[in-house]
Amino acid sequence: MKYLIAGLGNIGQEYENTRHNIGFRVLDFIAETEKLSFKSDRYAAQCEMKFKGRTLILIKPSTYMNLSGKALNYWMQKESISSENIFVLCDDLALPFGSIRIKGKGSDGGHNGLSNIIEILKTQDFARLRFGIGNQFHKGKQVDYVLGEWSDEENKLLPERYEKMAEAVKSFVTIGLERSMNFFNGK
């Protein structure tokens, strides 16, 4: 069975350690842990891993956040993966820092990457893991906050959160969406 795991973010060194790139960072963590290397391919940096009889296609779209749907659609078609086997990792302003929420469908919640995915795939029915980045910004400074770098305190806590999100990916592909939601949401 094949799964498409898409970590959302923006390419380029200036975005590397920003809150908006949490999806990229988690996939980097998984690749490093599993001793995998991403290679540049069409619309994404991509690598493949095997886990408990499943094939996971990990992608970091190179289309920039606002066009993430283009990359997902291409890789879904290329690898013949249906929407129920997609897992999108992204940031969420509405959640406190470090919290995780897995959902099987829903709106974009104001997230431009999810908005584009919904528009291109013409469905809201795909699983996503939202990582809370908090909302500690002044009015009118949302973009600066999202595209800002993690604080020193946040950076200290991120490795443990990467590990938890990597566990959630493995859970999704083995025990499924519902059980993963029950296990990870709110933790």
Residue pairs with C-beta under 8 A, 6 or more apart in sequence:
1 53
1 54
1 55
1 85
1 173
2 54
2 55
2 56
2 57
2 79
2 80
2 81
2 85
3 54
3 55
3 56
3 57
3 81
3 85
3 86
3 87
3 172
3 173
4 57
4 59
4 72
4 75
4 76
4 79
4 81
4 85
4 86
4 87
5 27
5 56
5 57
5 58
5 59
5 87
5 89
5 169
6 23
6 59
6 60
6 61
6 68
6 71
6 72
6 75
6 86
6 87
6 88
6 89
7 22
7 23
7 24
7 25
7 26
7 27
7 58
7 59
7 60
7 89
8 20
8 23
8 24
8 61
8 65
8 68
8 88
8 89
8 90
8 91
8 113
8 114
9 15
9 20
9 21
9 22
9 23
9 24
9 25
9 60
9 61
9 65
10 18
10 20
10 21
10 64
10 65
10 147
11 60
11 62
11 64
15 21
15 147
17 149
17 150
18 146
18 147
18 148
18 149
18 150
19 91
19 133
19 145
19 146
19 147
19 148
19 149
19 150
20 65
20 91
20 146
20 147
22 89
22 90
22 91
22 131
22 133
23 60
23 88
23 89
23 90
23 91
24 60
25 158
25 162
26 89
26 131
26 162
26 165
26 166
26 169
27 38
27 58
27 59
27 60
27 89
28 38
28 60
29 159
29 162
29 163
29 165
29 166
30 36
30 49
30 58
30 166
30 169
31 37
31 38
31 47
31 49
31 58
33 166
34 49
36 47
36 48
36 49
36 58
37 47
38 45
38 46
38 47
38 58
38 60
39 45
39 46
39 47
40 62
42 74
42 78
43 61
43 62
43 63
43 70
43 71
43 74
43 75
44 59
44 60
44 61
44 62
44 63
44 71
44 74
44 75
45 59
45 60
45 62
46 57
46 58
46 59
46 60
46 75
47 58
48 55
48 56
48 57
48 58
49 55
49 56
49 58
50 56
51 170
51 173
51 174
52 170
52 173
52 174
54 173
54 174
56 169
56 173
57 75
57 79
57 81
59 71
59 72
59 75
61 67
61 68
61 70
61 71
61 72
62 71
63 70
63 71
65 112
65 113
66 112
66 113
66 116
67 116
68 113
68 114
68 116
68 117
69 116
69 117
69 118
69 119
69 120
69 121
70 116
70 120
72 86
72 88
72 117
72 120
72 121
73 120
73 121
75 81
76 82
76 83
76 86
76 121
83 121
83 123
83 125
83 126
84 125
84 126
84 127
86 126
86 127
87 126
87 127
87 128
87 129
87 169
87 172
87 173
88 113
88 114
88 117
88 126
88 127
88 128
88 129
89 128
89 129
89 131
89 165
89 169
90 111
90 113
90 114
90 128
90 129
90 130
90 131
91 111
91 130
91 131
91 133
91 146
92 101
92 109
92 111
92 130
92 131
92 132
92 133
93 110
93 133
93 134
93 135
93 142
93 145
93 146
94 109
94 132
94 135
95 101
95 130
95 131
95 132
95 133
95 134
96 132
96 134
97 132
97 133
97 134
97 154
97 157
98 131
98 132
98 157
98 161
99 131
99 132
99 186
99 187
100 129
100 130
100 131
100 132
100 161
100 164
100 165
100 168
100 184
100 185
100 187
101 129
101 130
101 132
101 185
101 186
102 127
102 128
102 129
102 130
102 168
102 172
102 177
102 180
102 181
102 184
102 185
103 127
103 128
103 130
103 181
104 125
104 126
104 127
104 177
104 178
104 181
105 124
105 125
105 126
105 127
106 124
106 128
107 118
107 124
108 114
108 115
108 117
108 118
109 130
114 128
117 126
118 124
127 172
127 177
129 165
129 168
129 169
129 172
129 184
131 161
131 165
133 146
135 145
136 145
137 144
137 145
150 158
164 184
164 187
167 184
168 180
168 184
171 179
171 180
171 183
171 184
172 180
175 183
